């Protein structure tokens, strides 16, 4: 027996209604197409009326730059938890502010690539030959990693000051757009160095810039991980004992 949640009187009315409809269809042998179309349209509009409205993502200054280089596929600009700018410091950021942050990101990425590579090379036992000072201390006589700057066997203060001044000289006079001829943020060729860059098509240039950006991001995480593990002790694959 067929069961229904409807009470018996209502179930009987529904059966009577369906019977009348079927009998009319058998007698007429025709279908009133305009009436059916009208009923379908009415049902569709009723369904739409009770469908919750779609709420689009809020437009912010951060995702306004989601088409810029660095928003890599397949995720693109990905910040579902809003952790990139929780305090809203970049709500009014414009193109100039974005380019400044991109410049800093590229610079830090390049430095960290050199730092990570330097850790791997020196921990593999490769050092610059000769002495680091006039007292006869060789380059390989000092420890690797953070221990070369902090600790009882670290580089003397004069050596640290030389490194600091050299980095400052590069920052102020070399690693910047001196001539104003840069094609993009981070272009420090200054009309002198090219290495065949101008021979690449635009797609290849974008690809190489994206590769540098991604490698810099990976190197920032890598050198941070090496410094943490150096303090914790143990060994790391490829790098070796820390």
Backbone torsions as a table, in degrees:
resi	resn	phi	psi	omega
1	UNK	NA	143.0	-179.0
2	UNK	-83.2	129.5	-178.8
3	UNK	-109.0	151.4	179.1
4	UNK	-147.0	153.7	177.3
5	UNK	-79.4	-10.7	-178.7
6	UNK	-76.4	146.8	176.5
7	UNK	-67.5	154.8	-175.3
8	UNK	-53.6	-45.7	-179.3
9	UNK	-59.4	-42.7	-178.4
10	UNK	-68.3	-36.6	179.4
11	UNK	-64.8	-38.4	178.7
12	UNK	-66.2	-39.0	178.7
13	UNK	-64.8	-40.0	179.4
14	UNK	-64.5	-40.7	178.9
15	UNK	-64.9	-41.1	179.0
16	UNK	-63.5	-40.4	180.0
17	UNK	-64.0	-44.7	178.8
18	UNK	-64.9	-36.7	179.4
19	UNK	-64.5	-42.7	178.8
20	UNK	-62.8	-41.8	-179.4
21	UNK	-63.5	-43.9	179.4
22	UNK	-66.1	-40.1	178.2
23	UNK	-63.7	-41.3	178.1
24	UNK	-63.5	-39.7	179.5
25	UNK	-65.4	-37.7	179.8
26	UNK	-67.0	-38.3	-178.7
27	UNK	-69.8	-44.3	-173.6
28	UNK	-82.1	-29.8	-176.8
29	UNK	56.6	16.0	178.8
30	UNK	-130.1	158.8	180.0
31	UNK	-117.7	130.5	178.9
32	UNK	-80.2	87.3	-174.7
33	UNK	-60.8	-43.6	178.0
34	UNK	-59.2	-36.6	-179.9
35	UNK	-67.6	-41.3	179.0
36	UNK	-64.3	-43.2	178.6
37	UNK	-60.6	-38.9	179.2
38	UNK	-66.0	-40.9	178.6
39	UNK	-64.5	-42.1	179.0
40	UNK	-63.6	-41.6	179.2
41	UNK	-63.3	-40.6	179.2
42	UNK	-62.9	-43.2	178.6
43	UNK	-64.2	-39.5	180.0
44	UNK	-64.2	-46.3	179.5
45	UNK	-64.1	-34.6	178.3
46	UNK	-66.2	-40.6	178.6
47	UNK	-65.3	-41.2	179.6
48	UNK	-64.8	-36.2	-177.6
49	UNK	-63.3	-31.0	-178.4
50	UNK	-101.2	9.5	176.3
51	UNK	-86.6	128.0	179.9
52	UNK	-61.9	141.5	-178.8
53	UNK	-68.0	142.7	176.7
54	UNK	-76.2	129.9	-180.0
55	UNK	-103.2	113.8	-177.9
56	UNK	-75.6	160.6	178.5
57	UNK	-65.9	142.4	-179.4
58	UNK	-68.7	137.7	179.4
59	UNK	-83.4	123.9	178.8
60	UNK	-124.2	170.7	179.0
61	UNK	-65.5	-28.2	-178.6
62	UNK	-71.0	-52.5	-178.5
63	UNK	-76.7	-0.4	171.9
64	UNK	-69.4	-18.4	179.9
65	UNK	-107.0	23.9	-176.1
66	UNK	-69.1	-14.0	178.1
67	UNK	-95.0	0.7	-179.6
68	UNK	-74.9	160.6	176.0
69	UNK	-59.8	133.3	-178.2
70	UNK	113.9	-23.8	171.7
71	UNK	-83.2	81.6	-167.3
72	UNK	-80.5	142.4	172.9
73	UNK	-69.4	156.1	5.0
74	UNK	-87.4	-11.2	-175.7
75	UNK	-81.6	-31.1	-176.6
76	UNK	64.7	-141.4	176.0
77	UNK	-75.9	109.8	-171.6
78	UNK	-124.8	105.0	177.8
79	UNK	-148.5	65.4	-174.7
80	UNK	-64.3	-25.6	-177.7
81	UNK	-98.2	-1.2	178.9
82	UNK	66.5	37.2	-176.2
83	UNK	-90.2	-12.0	-177.0
84	UNK	-70.6	-31.6	179.3
85	UNK	-147.0	67.8	-175.2
86	UNK	-64.7	-25.4	-178.0
87	UNK	-92.6	-2.0	178.9
88	UNK	70.0	29.3	-177.5
89	UNK	-70.7	-19.5	-177.4
90	UNK	-108.1	20.3	-178.6
91	UNK	-61.6	-32.3	-178.9
92	UNK	-106.9	18.8	-176.6
93	UNK	-69.4	137.9	177.6
94	UNK	-111.8	-167.9	-178.0
95	UNK	-63.2	-38.2	179.7
96	UNK	-63.2	-43.1	178.5
97	UNK	-65.0	-40.4	178.4
98	UNK	-61.9	-44.0	-179.1
99	UNK	-66.4	-33.9	176.4
100	UNK	-64.6	-44.6	179.0
101	UNK	-67.2	-36.0	177.5
102	UNK	-66.1	-38.7	176.7
103	UNK	-60.0	-45.0	179.7
104	UNK	-64.8	-41.2	179.9
105	UNK	-62.7	-44.7	180.0
106	UNK	-63.7	-43.7	-179.1
107	UNK	-62.9	-46.1	179.2
108	UNK	-65.0	-36.3	178.2
109	UNK	-64.2	-41.0	179.1
110	UNK	-66.5	-42.9	178.7
111	UNK	-61.8	-43.4	-177.9
112	UNK	-69.8	-31.1	174.7
113	UNK	-63.1	-43.5	177.3
114	UNK	-65.0	-39.7	-178.9
115	UNK	-66.2	-43.9	-179.3
116	UNK	-65.6	-43.9	178.4
117	UNK	-63.5	-39.9	177.9
118	UNK	-62.0	-38.2	177.3
119	UNK	-63.0	-44.4	-178.7
120	UNK	-64.3	-43.0	-176.4
121	UNK	-67.6	-48.9	-176.7
122	UNK	-68.9	-35.3	178.7
123	UNK	-72.3	-17.8	174.4
124	UNK	-82.2	-2.9	176.9
125	UNK	96.9	9.5	179.9
126	UNK	-99.0	121.7	179.9
127	UNK	-134.3	161.3	175.4
128	UNK	-66.5	131.3	179.9
129	UNK	-70.9	158.4	176.8
130	UNK	98.0	-169.1	-177.5
131	UNK	-103.4	149.8	-180.0
132	UNK	-90.4	-15.7	179.8
133	UNK	-148.3	176.1	-178.7
134	UNK	-76.7	-10.7	179.3
135	UNK	-80.0	-7.4	177.8
136	UNK	95.6	13.3	178.1
137	UNK	-80.8	122.9	-178.2
138	UNK	-81.2	161.9	179.8
139	UNK	-62.3	-38.3	-177.0
140	UNK	-80.6	3.2	178.2
141	UNK	-84.0	-8.8	-180.0
142	UNK	-103.0	150.7	-178.1
143	UNK	-69.6	168.5	179.7
144	UNK	-93.6	165.0	173.9
145	UNK	68.0	-147.0	-178.1
146	UNK	-63.2	-26.8	-178.5
147	UNK	-65.2	-18.6	177.9
148	UNK	-73.3	-18.8	-179.2
149	UNK	-113.2	-25.3	-176.9
150	UNK	-129.7	128.4	179.0
151	UNK	129.6	174.6	-175.3
152	UNK	-68.7	-26.0	-177.3
153	UNK	-106.0	22.3	-176.0
154	UNK	-76.1	170.7	178.5
155	UNK	-62.2	142.1	178.4
156	UNK	-59.5	159.8	-177.0
157	UNK	-57.8	-39.6	179.5
158	UNK	-60.8	-38.1	177.6
159	UNK	-66.5	-39.5	177.5
160	UNK	-64.7	-38.8	179.0
161	UNK	-66.9	-37.1	176.7
162	UNK	-62.8	-42.5	177.4
163	UNK	-62.4	-43.5	-179.7
164	UNK	-62.5	-44.7	-179.8
165	UNK	-67.2	-36.8	179.3
166	UNK	-66.2	-42.7	177.3
167	UNK	-63.9	-41.1	178.2
168	UNK	-62.6	-39.6	177.6
169	UNK	-62.2	-44.2	178.4
170	UNK	-63.5	-40.3	-178.1
171	UNK	-66.0	-39.2	-174.4
172	UNK	-86.0	-29.6	-169.8
173	UNK	-125.9	-16.5	-173.5
174	UNK	-117.7	-58.3	-174.5
175	UNK	-81.9	65.5	178.7
176	UNK	-163.0	167.4	177.8
177	UNK	-83.5	93.9	-176.4
178	UNK	-79.6	-42.1	-173.2
179	UNK	-90.8	-10.6	-177.6
180	UNK	76.6	18.9	-178.2
181	UNK	-101.3	11.8	-176.2
182	UNK	-68.1	143.6	178.3
183	UNK	-90.7	-18.1	-178.2
184	UNK	-159.8	167.3	178.4
185	UNK	-64.3	125.8	-178.0
186	UNK	97.6	1.3	178.0
187	UNK	-85.0	106.1	-176.6
188	UNK	-112.4	28.4	-179.6
189	UNK	-69.7	-32.8	177.6
190	UNK	53.5	35.8	176.0
191	UNK	71.7	7.6	-176.2
192	UNK	-113.3	-51.5	-178.1
193	UNK	-96.7	138.8	-179.0
194	UNK	-133.1	-48.7	-179.0
195	UNK	56.3	31.1	177.1
196	UNK	80.4	12.8	-177.2
197	UNK	-60.6	-42.6	-176.6
198	UNK	-68.4	-12.6	178.8
199	UNK	-84.3	-9.8	-179.9
200	UNK	-82.0	149.9	172.6
201	UNK	-79.1	169.8	-173.4
202	UNK	-62.7	-38.3	-179.6
203	UNK	-64.9	-40.2	178.6
204	UNK	-66.9	-39.0	178.2
205	UNK	-61.8	-45.2	179.2
206	UNK	-62.9	-39.4	179.8
207	UNK	-63.8	-44.4	-179.0
208	UNK	-67.6	-37.8	176.9
209	UNK	-65.0	-39.8	178.3
210	UNK	-65.8	-38.5	178.0
211	UNK	-62.8	-44.2	178.7
212	UNK	-62.4	-41.6	-178.9
213	UNK	-63.7	-44.3	179.7
214	UNK	-67.8	-40.9	177.6
215	UNK	-63.9	-37.2	177.3
216	UNK	-65.1	-41.1	178.0
217	UNK	-63.7	-42.9	178.6
218	UNK	-64.6	-38.3	-179.3
219	UNK	-67.5	-35.1	177.3
220	UNK	-61.8	-44.0	176.5
221	UNK	-68.0	-37.2	-177.6
222	UNK	-65.9	-46.7	-177.7
223	UNK	-70.1	-32.7	175.5
224	UNK	-64.8	-42.1	177.4
225	UNK	-63.2	-39.7	178.4
226	UNK	-63.4	-41.6	-179.5
227	UNK	-65.1	-40.4	178.9
228	UNK	-65.6	-45.8	-178.8
229	UNK	-67.2	-29.7	177.3
230	UNK	-63.4	-36.6	178.5
231	UNK	-76.0	-30.2	179.8
232	UNK	-80.4	-25.9	-178.2
233	UNK	89.0	172.2	-179.9
234	UNK	103.0	-162.7	-179.2
235	UNK	-130.6	155.5	-179.3
236	UNK	-126.3	138.7	177.7
237	UNK	-54.7	143.5	-179.4
238	UNK	73.5	-49.6	-176.7
239	UNK	-72.9	-41.3	179.4
240	UNK	99.6	-154.0	-176.6
241	UNK	-71.4	135.6	179.8
242	UNK	-109.6	NA	NA
